[in-house]
């Protein structure tokens, strides 16, 4: 038995990616209002903040829906492949935001 379910590991990886997107948004001097859809707006902001690829933004939006389903609706909704992809995407996004911060906002590091 695993100590932490794939669902919770997926949610943690998604949260890490969302935190990276929030960091870029706030470093740019902006923030979203806490309301329905604010996670999607934060994800979409990646195209404007770190000039993220639209494919990355779209994938994160899909994973946001998967996170919501896993968190609120049903356990066991996350596949091994989705978990691996979300973990890889979160790591890559964290690295991109860190590099962007070094270049664009070194005073924040």
C-alpha distances in whole Angstrom, upper triangle without the diagonal:
4,6,9,9,11,14,14,14,17,19,19,20,23,24,25,27,28,29,31,33,34,35,37,39,39,41,43,44,43,40,39,40,37,37,36,35,35,32,34,37,35,33,37,39,37,40,42,41,39,41,37,37,38,35,32,34,33,30,29,30,28,25,26,27,23,22,24,23,19,20,23,22,19,15,14,17,16,16,15,19,20,17,19,22,22,21,23,26,25,26,29,30,30,32,34,35,35,38,39,40,41,44,45,44,44,45,41,40
4,5,6,9,11,11,11,14,16,15,17,19,20,21,23,25,26,27,29,30,31,33,35,36,37,39,41,39,37,36,37,34,34,33,32,32,29,31,34,32,30,34,35,33,36,39,37,36,37,34,34,34,32,29,30,30,27,26,27,26,22,24,24,21,19,22,21,17,18,21,21,18,14,13,16,14,15,13,17,17,14,16,19,18,17,20,22,21,22,25,26,26,28,31,31,31,34,36,36,37,40,41,40,40,41,38,36
4,7,10,12,10,10,14,15,14,16,19,19,20,22,24,24,26,28,29,30,32,34,34,35,38,39,38,35,34,35,32,33,32,31,31,28,30,33,31,30,33,34,33,36,38,36,35,37,34,35,35,33,30,31,31,27,26,28,26,23,24,24,21,19,22,21,17,17,20,21,19,15,14,17,16,17,16,19,19,15,17,20,19,17,21,23,21,22,25,26,25,27,30,30,30,33,35,35,36,39,40,38,38,39,36,34
4,7,8,6,7,10,11,11,13,15,15,16,19,20,21,23,25,25,26,29,30,31,32,35,36,34,32,31,32,29,29,28,28,27,24,26,29,27,26,29,31,29,32,35,33,32,34,31,31,31,29,26,27,27,24,22,24,23,19,20,21,18,16,18,18,14,14,17,18,16,13,12,14,13,14,13,17,16,12,15,17,16,14,18,20,18,19,22,23,22,25,27,27,28,31,32,32,34,36,37,36,36,37,33,32
4,5,5,6,9,10,11,12,14,15,17,19,20,21,23,25,25,27,29,30,31,33,35,36,34,32,30,31,28,28,27,26,26,23,25,28,26,25,28,30,29,31,34,33,32,33,30,30,30,27,25,25,25,22,20,22,20,17,18,18,15,13,16,15,11,12,15,15,13,9,8,11,10,11,11,14,13,10,13,16,14,14,17,19,18,19,22,23,23,25,27,28,28,31,32,33,35,37,37,37,37,38,35,33
4,5,5,6,9,10,10,12,14,15,16,18,20,21,23,24,25,27,28,30,31,33,35,33,30,29,30,27,28,26,25,25,21,23,26,24,22,26,28,26,29,31,30,29,30,27,27,27,24,22,22,22,18,17,19,17,14,15,16,12,11,14,13,10,12,15,15,13,9,7,9,7,8,7,10,9,7,10,12,11,11,14,16,15,17,20,20,21,23,25,25,27,29,30,31,33,35,35,35,35,37,33,32
4,5,5,6,9,10,10,12,14,15,16,18,20,21,22,24,26,27,28,30,32,33,31,28,26,27,24,24,22,21,22,18,20,23,22,20,24,26,25,27,30,29,28,29,26,26,25,23,21,21,20,17,16,17,15,12,13,13,10,8,11,10,6,8,11,12,10,7,6,7,6,9,10,12,10,8,12,13,11,12,15,16,15,18,20,20,21,23,25,25,26,29,30,30,33,35,35,34,35,36,33,32
4,5,5,6,9,10,10,12,14,15,16,18,20,20,22,24,25,26,28,30,31,29,26,25,26,23,23,22,21,21,18,20,23,21,20,24,25,24,27,29,28,27,29,26,27,26,24,22,22,22,19,17,18,17,13,13,15,12,9,12,12,8,8,12,13,12,9,10,11,9,12,12,15,12,10,13,14,12,12,16,16,14,17,20,19,19,22,24,24,25,28,29,29,31,33,33,32,33,34,30,29
4,5,5,6,9,10,11,13,14,15,17,19,20,21,23,24,25,27,29,30,29,26,25,27,24,25,24,22,22,18,20,23,21,19,23,24,23,26,28,27,26,27,24,25,25,23,20,20,21,17,16,18,17,13,14,15,13,10,14,14,11,11,15,16,15,12,11,12,9,11,10,12,11,7,10,12,9,9,12,13,12,13,17,17,16,19,21,21,22,25,26,26,28,31,31,30,31,32,29,27
4,5,5,6,8,10,11,12,14,15,17,18,20,21,23,24,26,27,29,27,25,23,25,23,23,21,20,19,16,17,20,18,16,20,22,20,23,26,24,23,25,21,22,21,19,16,17,17,14,12,14,13,9,10,12,9,7,11,12,9,10,14,15,14,12,11,10,7,9,9,11,8,5,8,9,7,7,11,11,10,13,15,15,16,18,20,20,22,24,25,25,28,30,30,29,30,32,28,27
4,5,5,6,9,10,10,12,14,15,16,18,20,21,22,24,26,27,25,22,21,22,19,20,18,17,17,13,15,18,16,15,19,20,19,22,25,23,23,24,21,22,22,20,17,17,17,15,12,13,13,9,9,11,9,6,9,10,8,8,11,13,13,12,12,11,10,12,13,14,11,9,12,12,9,10,13,13,11,14,16,15,16,19,20,20,21,24,24,25,27,29,29,28,29,30,27,26
4,5,5,6,9,10,10,12,14,15,16,19,20,21,22,24,26,24,21,21,22,20,21,20,19,18,15,17,19,17,16,20,20,19,23,24,23,22,24,21,22,23,21,18,18,19,16,13,16,16,12,12,14,13,9,12,14,12,11,15,17,17,15,15,15,12,15,14,15,13,10,12,13,10,9,12,12,10,12,15,14,13,17,18,18,19,22,23,22,25,27,27,26,27,28,24,23
4,5,5,6,9,10,11,13,14,15,17,19,20,21,23,25,23,21,21,23,21,22,21,19,18,14,16,18,16,14,18,19,17,20,22,21,19,21,18,19,20,18,15,15,16,13,11,14,14,10,11,14,12,10,13,15,13,13,17,19,18,16,16,15,12,14,13,13,11,8,9,10,6,5,9,8,6,8,11,11,11,14,15,15,17,19,20,21,23,25,25,25,25,27,23,22
4,5,5,6,9,10,11,12,14,16,16,18,20,21,23,21,19,18,20,18,19,18,15,14,11,12,15,13,11,14,16,14,18,20,19,18,19,16,17,17,16,13,13,14,11,8,10,11,7,7,11,10,7,10,13,12,11,15,17,17,16,16,14,12,14,14,14,11,9,11,10,7,8,10,9,7,10,12,11,11,15,15,15,17,20,20,20,23,25,24,24,25,27,23,23
4,5,5,6,9,10,10,12,14,15,16,18,20,21,19,17,16,18,16,17,17,15,13,10,13,15,12,11,15,16,15,18,20,18,18,20,18,19,19,19,15,15,16,14,11,13,14,11,9,13,12,9,11,14,13,12,15,18,18,18,18,17,15,17,18,18,15,13,14,14,10,10,13,11,8,11,14,12,11,15,16,15,16,19,19,19,22,24,23,23,24,25,21,21
4,5,5,6,9,10,10,13,14,15,16,19,20,19,17,17,19,18,20,20,18,16,12,15,16,13,12,16,16,14,18,19,17,16,19,16,18,19,18,15,15,17,15,12,14,16,12,12,16,15,12,15,18,16,15,19,21,21,20,20,19,17,19,18,18,15,13,14,13,10,9,11,10,6,8,11,9,8,11,13,12,13,16,17,16,19,21,21,20,21,22,19,18
4,5,5,6,9,10,11,12,14,15,17,19,17,16,16,19,18,19,19,16,14,11,12,14,10,9,12,13,11,14,16,14,13,15,13,14,15,15,11,11,13,11,8,11,13,10,10,14,14,12,15,17,16,16,19,21,22,21,21,19,17,18,18,17,14,13,13,12,8,9,10,7,4,8,9,6,7,10,11,10,12,15,15,15,18,20,19,19,20,22,19,18
4,5,5,6,9,10,10,12,14,15,17,15,13,12,15,14,15,15,13,11,7,9,11,7,7,11,11,10,14,15,13,13,16,13,16,16,16,12,11,13,12,9,10,13,11,9,13,14,11,13,16,16,15,18,20,21,21,22,20,18,20,20,20,16,15,16,15,11,12,14,11,8,11,12,9,9,13,13,11,14,17,16,16,19,21,20,19,21,22,18,19
4,5,5,6,9,10,10,12,14,15,14,12,13,15,14,17,17,15,13,10,13,13,9,10,13,12,12,15,16,14,14,17,15,18,18,19,15,14,17,16,12,14,17,14,13,17,17,14,16,19,19,17,20,23,24,23,24,22,20,23,23,22,19,17,18,17,14,13,15,13,9,11,13,10,9,12,13,10,12,15,15,14,17,19,18,17,18,19,15,15
4,5,5,6,9,10,11,13,15,14,13,14,17,17,19,20,17,15,12,13,13,10,10,12,11,9,13,14,11,10,13,12,15,16,17,13,13,16,15,12,14,17,15,14,18,19,16,18,22,21,20,23,25,26,26,26,24,22,23,23,22,19,18,18,16,13,13,13,11,8,9,10,7,6,9,9,6,8,12,11,11,14,16,15,14,16,17,14,14
4,5,5,6,9,10,11,13,11,11,11,15,15,17,17,14,12,9,10,10,6,6,9,8,6,10,11,9,9,11,10,13,14,15,12,10,13,14,10,12,15,14,13,16,18,16,18,21,21,20,22,25,26,26,26,24,22,24,24,23,20,19,19,17,14,15,15,12,10,12,12,8,8,11,10,8,11,13,11,12,15,16,15,15,17,18,15,16
4,5,5,6,8,10,11,9,8,9,12,12,15,16,14,10,9,11,10,6,8,11,9,9,13,12,10,11,14,13,17,17,18,15,13,16,17,13,14,18,16,14,18,19,17,18,22,22,20,22,25,27,27,27,26,24,26,26,25,22,21,22,20,17,17,18,15,13,15,15,11,11,14,13,10,12,15,13,12,16,17,15,14,17,17,14,15
4,5,5,6,9,10,10,9,12,15,15,18,20,18,14,13,15,13,10,11,13,11,10,14,13,10,11,14,14,17,19,20,17,15,19,19,16,17,20,19,17,21,22,20,21,25,24,23,25,28,30,29,30,28,26,28,28,27,24,23,23,21,18,18,18,16,13,14,14,11,10,12,11,8,9,12,11,9,13,14,13,11,13,14,10,11
4,6,5,6,9,9,10,12,16,17,19,20,18,15,13,14,13,9,10,11,9,7,10,9,6,7,10,11,15,16,18,15,14,17,18,15,17,20,19,18,22,23,21,23,26,26,25,27,30,31,31,31,29,27,29,29,27,24,24,24,21,19,19,19,16,14,15,14,10,10,12,10,6,9,11,8,8,11,12,10,10,12,13,11,12
4,6,5,7,6,6,9,12,14,16,18,15,12,12,13,10,7,9,10,7,8,10,9,6,9,12,12,16,16,19,16,14,17,18,16,16,20,19,17,21,23,21,22,25,26,25,26,29,31,31,32,30,28,30,30,29,26,25,26,23,20,21,21,18,16,18,17,13,13,15,13,10,13,14,12,11,15,15,12,12,15,15,13,15
4,5,5,5,6,9,12,14,17,19,17,14,14,15,13,10,13,14,10,11,14,12,9,12,15,16,19,20,22,19,17,21,22,19,19,23,22,20,23,25,23,24,27,27,26,27,31,32,33,33,32,30,32,32,31,28,27,28,26,23,23,23,20,18,19,19,15,15,17,15,12,13,16,13,11,15,16,13,11,14,14,11,13
4,5,7,9,13,16,18,21,22,21,17,17,18,16,13,15,15,12,12,14,12,9,11,14,15,19,20,23,20,18,22,23,20,21,25,24,22,26,27,25,26,30,30,28,30,33,35,35,36,34,32,34,33,32,29,28,28,26,24,23,23,21,18,19,18,15,14,15,14,10,11,13,10,8,11,12,9,7,10,10,8,11
4,6,9,12,15,18,20,22,20,17,17,17,14,12,14,14,10,11,12,9,7,10,12,14,18,19,22,19,18,21,23,20,21,25,24,23,26,28,26,27,30,31,30,31,34,36,36,37,35,33,35,35,33,30,30,30,27,25,25,25,22,20,21,20,16,16,17,15,12,13,14,11,10,13,13,9,9,12,12,11,14
4,7,11,13,16,19,21,20,16,17,18,15,13,16,16,12,13,15,12,10,13,16,18,21,22,25,22,20,23,25,22,23,26,26,24,27,29,27,28,31,32,30,32,35,37,37,38,36,34,36,37,35,32,32,32,30,27,27,27,24,22,24,23,19,19,20,18,15,16,18,14,13,16,16,12,11,14,14,12,15
4,7,10,13,15,18,16,13,14,15,11,10,13,13,10,12,14,11,10,13,15,17,20,20,23,21,18,21,23,20,20,24,23,21,24,26,24,24,28,29,27,28,31,34,34,35,33,32,34,35,34,30,30,31,28,25,26,26,23,21,23,22,19,19,21,19,15,18,19,16,15,18,18,15,14,17,17,15,18
4,7,9,12,14,13,9,11,12,9,8,12,12,10,12,15,13,12,15,17,17,20,20,22,20,17,20,21,18,18,22,21,18,21,24,22,21,25,26,24,25,28,31,31,33,30,29,32,33,32,28,28,29,27,24,25,25,22,20,22,22,18,18,21,19,16,18,20,18,16,20,21,18,16,19,19,16,19
4,6,8,11,9,6,8,10,7,7,11,11,10,13,15,14,13,16,18,18,21,20,22,20,16,19,20,17,16,20,19,16,19,21,19,19,22,24,22,22,25,28,29,31,28,28,30,32,31,27,27,28,26,23,24,25,22,20,23,23,19,19,22,21,18,21,23,20,19,23,24,21,20,23,23,20,22
4,6,9,9,7,10,12,9,10,13,14,13,16,18,17,17,20,22,22,24,23,25,23,19,21,23,19,18,21,21,17,19,22,20,19,22,24,22,22,25,28,29,31,29,29,32,33,33,29,29,31,29,25,27,28,25,23,26,26,22,23,26,24,21,24,26,24,23,27,27,24,23,26,25,22,25
4,7,8,6,9,11,10,11,14,15,15,18,20,20,19,22,23,23,25,24,25,23,20,21,22,19,17,20,20,16,18,20,18,16,20,21,18,18,22,25,26,28,26,26,30,31,31,27,27,29,27,24,25,27,24,22,25,26,22,22,26,25,22,25,27,25,24,28,29,26,25,28,27,24,26
4,6,6,9,11,10,12,14,15,16,19,21,21,21,23,24,24,25,23,25,23,20,20,22,19,16,19,19,15,16,19,17,15,18,20,18,17,20,23,25,27,25,26,29,31,31,27,27,29,28,24,26,28,25,23,27,27,24,24,28,27,24,27,30,27,27,31,31,29,28,31,30,27,29
4,6,8,9,10,12,14,14,16,18,20,21,21,24,24,23,24,22,23,22,18,18,19,17,14,16,17,13,13,16,15,12,15,18,16,15,17,20,23,25,22,23,26,29,28,25,25,28,26,23,25,27,24,23,26,27,24,25,28,27,25,28,30,28,28,32,32,30,29,32,32,29,31
4,5,5,6,9,10,11,12,15,17,18,18,20,21,19,20,18,19,18,14,15,16,13,11,13,14,10,11,14,13,12,15,17,16,15,18,21,23,24,21,22,25,27,26,22,23,25,23,20,22,24,21,20,23,24,20,22,25,24,22,25,27,25,25,29,30,27,27,30,30,27,29
4,5,5,6,9,10,10,13,15,16,16,18,19,18,20,18,19,17,14,15,17,13,12,15,15,11,13,16,14,13,17,18,17,17,20,22,24,25,23,23,26,27,26,23,23,25,23,20,22,23,20,18,22,22,19,19,23,21,19,22,25,22,22,26,27,24,24,27,27,24,25
4,5,5,6,9,10,11,14,15,15,17,18,16,17,16,17,15,12,13,13,10,9,12,11,8,10,13,11,11,14,16,14,15,18,20,21,22,20,19,22,24,23,19,19,21,19,16,18,19,16,15,18,19,15,16,20,19,17,20,22,21,21,25,25,23,23,26,26,23,24
4,5,5,6,9,10,12,14,14,16,16,14,15,13,14,13,9,10,11,9,6,10,10,8,10,13,12,12,15,17,16,17,19,21,22,23,20,20,22,24,22,19,20,21,19,16,19,20,16,16,19,19,16,17,20,19,18,21,23,21,22,25,26,24,24,27,28,25,26
4,5,5,6,9,11,11,12,14,15,14,15,14,15,14,10,12,14,11,10,13,14,11,13,16,16,15,18,20,19,20,22,25,26,27,24,23,26,27,26,22,23,24,21,19,21,22,18,17,20,20,16,18,21,19,17,20,22,19,20,24,24,21,22,25,26,23,24
4,5,5,7,10,10,10,12,13,12,14,14,15,13,10,12,14,10,10,14,13,11,14,16,15,15,19,20,19,20,23,25,26,26,24,23,25,26,24,21,21,22,20,17,18,19,16,14,17,17,13,14,17,16,13,17,19,16,17,21,21,19,19,22,22,19,21
4,5,6,8,10,10,11,12,10,11,10,12,9,6,9,10,7,7,11,11,9,12,14,14,14,18,19,18,20,22,23,24,24,22,20,22,23,21,18,18,19,17,14,16,16,13,12,15,14,11,13,16,14,13,16,18,16,17,21,21,19,20,22,24,21,22
4,5,6,8,9,11,10,9,10,9,11,10,6,8,11,9,8,12,13,12,14,17,16,17,20,21,21,22,24,26,27,27,24,23,25,26,24,20,21,22,19,17,19,19,15,15,18,17,13,16,18,15,14,18,19,17,18,22,21,19,20,23,25,22,24
4,5,5,6,8,9,9,11,11,13,12,9,12,14,12,12,15,16,14,17,20,19,20,23,24,23,25,27,29,30,30,27,25,27,28,26,23,23,24,21,19,20,20,16,16,18,17,13,15,17,14,12,16,17,14,15,19,18,16,17,20,21,19,21
4,5,5,6,6,5,8,9,11,9,7,11,12,10,11,15,15,14,17,19,19,20,23,24,24,25,27,29,29,29,26,24,26,26,24,21,21,21,18,16,18,17,13,13,15,13,10,12,13,10,9,13,14,11,13,16,16,14,16,18,20,18,19
4,6,6,4,5,7,7,10,9,7,11,13,12,13,16,17,16,19,21,21,22,25,26,26,28,30,31,32,31,28,26,27,28,25,23,23,23,20,18,20,19,15,16,17,15,12,15,16,12,12,16,15,13,15,18,17,15,17,20,22,20,22
4,6,5,7,10,10,14,13,11,14,16,15,16,19,20,19,22,24,24,24,27,29,28,30,32,33,34,34,31,29,31,31,29,26,27,26,23,21,23,22,18,18,20,17,14,16,17,13,12,16,15,12,14,17,15,13,15,18,20,19,20
4,6,8,11,12,15,13,12,16,17,15,16,20,20,19,22,24,23,24,28,28,28,30,32,33,34,34,31,29,30,30,28,26,26,25,23,21,21,20,17,16,18,15,12,13,14,11,9,12,12,9,10,13,12,10,12,15,17,15,17
4,5,9,11,14,12,11,15,16,15,17,20,19,19,23,24,23,25,28,28,28,30,32,33,33,33,30,28,29,29,26,24,24,23,20,19,19,18,15,14,15,12,10,11,11,8,7,10,9,6,9,12,11,9,11,14,17,15,16
4,7,9,12,10,10,14,15,15,16,19,19,20,23,24,24,26,28,29,29,31,33,34,34,34,31,28,29,29,26,24,25,24,21,20,21,19,15,16,17,14,12,14,14,10,10,13,12,10,13,15,13,12,15,17,20,19,20
4,6,8,7,7,10,12,11,13,16,16,17,20,21,21,23,25,26,26,28,30,31,31,30,27,25,25,25,23,20,21,20,17,16,17,15,12,13,14,11,9,12,12,9,10,13,13,11,14,16,15,15,17,19,22,20,20
4,5,5,7,9,10,11,13,15,16,17,19,20,21,23,25,26,27,29,30,30,31,29,27,24,24,24,21,19,21,20,16,16,18,15,12,14,15,12,11,14,14,11,13,16,15,14,17,19,18,18,20,23,25,24,24
4,5,5,6,9,10,11,12,14,15,17,18,20,21,23,24,25,27,28,29,29,28,25,23,24,24,21,19,21,20,16,16,18,17,13,15,17,15,13,17,17,14,16,19,19,17,20,22,21,21,23,25,28,26,27
4,5,5,6,9,10,11,12,14,16,17,18,20,21,22,24,26,26,27,27,26,22,20,20,21,18,16,18,17,13,14,16,14,11,14,16,13,13,16,17,15,16,20,20,19,22,24,23,23,25,27,30,28,28
4,5,5,6,9,10,10,12,14,15,16,18,20,21,22,24,25,25,25,24,21,19,19,19,16,14,15,15,11,11,13,12,8,10,12,10,9,13,14,12,13,16,17,16,19,21,21,21,22,24,27,25,24
4,5,5,6,9,10,10,13,14,15,17,19,20,21,22,24,24,25,24,21,19,20,21,18,16,17,17,14,12,15,14,10,12,15,13,10,14,16,13,14,17,18,16,19,22,21,21,22,24,27,24,25
4,5,5,6,9,10,11,13,14,16,17,18,20,21,22,23,24,23,19,18,19,20,17,14,16,17,13,13,16,15,12,14,17,15,13,17,19,17,17,21,21,20,23,25,25,24,26,28,30,28,28
4,5,5,6,9,10,11,12,14,15,16,18,20,20,21,21,20,17,15,15,16,13,11,13,13,10,9,12,12,9,11,14,13,12,15,17,16,17,20,21,20,23,25,25,25,26,28,31,28,28
4,5,5,6,9,10,10,12,14,15,16,18,19,20,20,19,16,14,16,17,15,11,12,13,10,8,11,12,8,9,13,12,10,13,16,15,15,18,20,19,21,23,24,23,24,26,28,25,25
4,5,5,7,9,10,11,13,14,15,16,17,19,20,19,16,15,17,19,17,13,15,16,13,11,15,15,12,13,16,16,14,17,19,18,18,21,23,21,23,26,26,25,26,29,30,27,28
4,5,5,6,9,10,11,12,14,16,16,16,17,17,13,12,14,16,14,11,13,15,12,10,14,15,12,14,17,17,16,18,21,20,20,23,25,24,26,29,29,28,29,31,33,30,30
4,5,5,6,8,10,10,12,14,15,15,15,15,11,10,12,13,12,8,10,12,10,7,11,12,10,11,15,15,14,16,19,19,19,22,23,23,24,27,28,28,28,30,32,29,28
4,5,5,6,9,10,10,12,13,15,15,16,13,12,15,17,16,12,13,15,13,10,13,15,13,12,16,17,15,17,20,19,19,22,24,23,24,27,28,27,27,30,31,27,28
4,5,5,6,9,10,10,11,12,14,14,11,11,14,17,16,12,14,17,15,12,16,18,15,16,19,20,18,20,23,23,23,26,28,27,28,31,32,31,31,33,35,31,32
4,5,5,6,8,10,10,10,11,11,8,7,10,13,13,9,11,14,12,10,14,16,14,15,18,19,18,20,23,23,23,26,28,27,29,32,33,32,32,34,35,32,32
4,5,5,6,8,10,10,11,11,9,9,12,14,14,11,11,14,13,10,13,16,14,13,17,19,17,18,22,22,22,24,27,26,27,30,31,31,30,32,33,30,30
4,5,5,6,7,9,11,13,10,11,15,17,18,14,14,18,17,14,17,19,18,17,20,22,20,21,25,25,24,27,29,28,29,32,33,32,32,34,35,31,32
4,6,5,5,6,8,10,7,9,13,16,17,13,14,18,17,15,18,20,19,19,22,24,22,24,27,27,27,29,32,31,32,35,36,36,35,37,38,35,35
4,6,6,5,6,7,6,7,11,14,15,12,12,16,16,14,16,19,18,17,21,23,22,23,26,27,26,28,31,31,32,34,36,35,35,37,38,34,34
4,6,7,8,10,9,11,14,17,18,15,14,18,18,15,17,20,19,18,21,23,22,22,26,27,26,28,31,31,31,34,36,35,34,35,36,32,32
4,7,9,12,11,13,17,19,21,18,17,21,21,18,20,24,22,21,25,27,25,26,29,30,29,31,34,33,33,37,38,37,36,38,39,35,35
4,7,10,9,12,15,19,20,17,18,21,21,19,21,24,24,23,26,28,27,28,31,32,31,33,36,36,36,39,41,40,39,41,42,38,38
4,7,6,10,13,16,18,16,16,19,20,18,20,23,23,23,26,28,27,28,31,32,32,34,36,36,37,40,41,41,40,42,43,39,39
4,6,8,11,14,16,14,14,17,19,17,19,22,22,21,24,26,26,27,30,31,31,33,35,36,36,39,41,40,40,41,42,38,38
4,6,8,10,13,12,11,15,16,15,17,20,20,20,23,25,25,26,29,30,30,32,35,35,36,38,40,40,40,41,42,39,38
4,7,10,12,10,10,14,14,14,16,18,18,19,22,23,23,25,27,28,29,31,33,33,34,37,38,38,38,40,41,37,37
4,7,8,6,7,10,11,10,12,15,15,16,18,20,20,22,24,25,26,28,30,30,32,34,35,36,36,37,38,35,34
4,5,5,6,9,10,11,12,14,15,16,18,20,21,22,24,26,27,29,30,31,33,35,36,36,37,38,40,37,35
4,6,5,6,9,10,11,12,14,15,17,18,20,21,23,24,26,27,29,30,32,33,35,36,36,37,39,36,34
4,5,5,6,9,10,11,12,14,15,16,18,20,21,22,24,26,27,28,30,32,33,34,35,35,38,35,33
4,5,5,6,8,10,10,12,14,15,16,18,20,21,22,24,26,26,28,30,31,32,32,33,35,32,31
4,5,5,6,9,10,11,12,14,15,16,18,20,21,23,24,25,27,29,30,31,31,32,34,31,29
4,6,5,6,9,10,11,12,14,15,17,18,20,21,23,24,26,27,29,30,30,31,33,30,29
4,5,5,6,9,10,10,12,14,15,16,18,20,21,22,24,26,27,28,29,29,32,29,28
4,5,5,6,9,10,10,12,14,15,16,18,20,21,22,24,26,26,26,27,30,26,25
4,5,5,6,9,10,11,12,14,15,17,19,20,21,23,25,25,26,26,28,25,24
4,6,5,6,9,10,11,12,14,15,17,18,20,21,23,24,25,25,28,25,23
4,5,5,6,8,10,10,12,14,15,16,18,20,21,22,23,23,26,23,22
4,5,5,6,9,10,10,12,14,15,16,18,20,20,21,21,24,21,19
4,5,5,6,9,10,11,12,14,15,17,19,20,20,20,23,20,18
4,5,5,6,9,10,11,12,14,15,17,18,19,19,22,20,18
4,5,5,6,8,10,10,12,14,15,16,17,18,20,18,17
4,5,5,6,9,10,10,12,14,15,15,15,18,15,14
4,6,5,6,9,10,11,12,14,15,14,17,15,13
4,5,5,6,9,10,11,12,13,14,17,15,14
4,5,5,6,9,10,10,10,12,14,12,11
4,5,5,6,9,10,10,10,12,10,9
4,5,5,6,9,10,9,13,12,10
4,5,5,6,7,9,12,11,11
4,5,5,5,6,8,7,7
4,6,6,5,8,8,7
4,6,6,10,11,10
4,6,9,9,11
4,5,6,8
4,5,5
4,6
4
